[in-house]
């Protein structure tokens, strides 16, 4: 998808552009302190220690721009946040020429998802029911105590709500913004292992059926992504980024919360 087109006039400049195939991601705290952590209800419990399936920590794909990359980003009139584009610019070098007067070059770097602006971030603590524990105490004479036991391994997946260009890039930018706003451990897929237990006790009175439901939680992230065609422009020894044909598109995503479950308990006389 990425191609290079060279338009050169005048003196020959030594130019070397390296484009990496994979993005090098570092795990850091994005943006420092979260802007507005979402309060977690008492019905939502952390099962990270009890989970029989060890979920790997989601590394947020943020890259520190090099000095050259930062100057190029600052020269653009359109905000550039895409970690893959930042990586590509980090791997690029432009040599100075002692006699570059009158030199002009324009290099097409491709069509990119440039940035993502978050407009709404809301949790759904009961995003997906993953387990039901049940006991019939209609013949009992005293309370019966039950607790949560995951009967089978459950994979919970999220994703974008619509098909859009550069979906992988957009997902990376969305999860960075959502994690910063919520201060929750987010991942586009998470697993609850079979046999996972929690010690909290729920009492089923006599002559009642007891149901303990467990739900995986997720965050609904909404916003808009900005696309554009990116050009590296060289004028003498001056370098800048120019973005053309800028468009915006609304997008949403469901992003599961790792190792957090919401519980709902019901005691009733009739089967559910």
Secondary structure by P-SEA (a helix, b strand, c coil): cbbbbbbbcccccbbbbbbbcccccccccccccccbbbbbccccccccccccccccccccbbbbbcaaaaaaaaacccccccaaaaaaaaabbbbbbcccccbbbbbbcccccccccccbbbbcccccccbbbbbbcccccbbbbbbbbbcbbbbbbbbbcccccaaaaaaaaaaaaaaaacccccccbbbbbccccccbbbbbcccbbbbbbbbbbbbbccbbbbbbbbbbccccccccccccbbbbbbbbbbbbbccbbbbbbbbbcccc
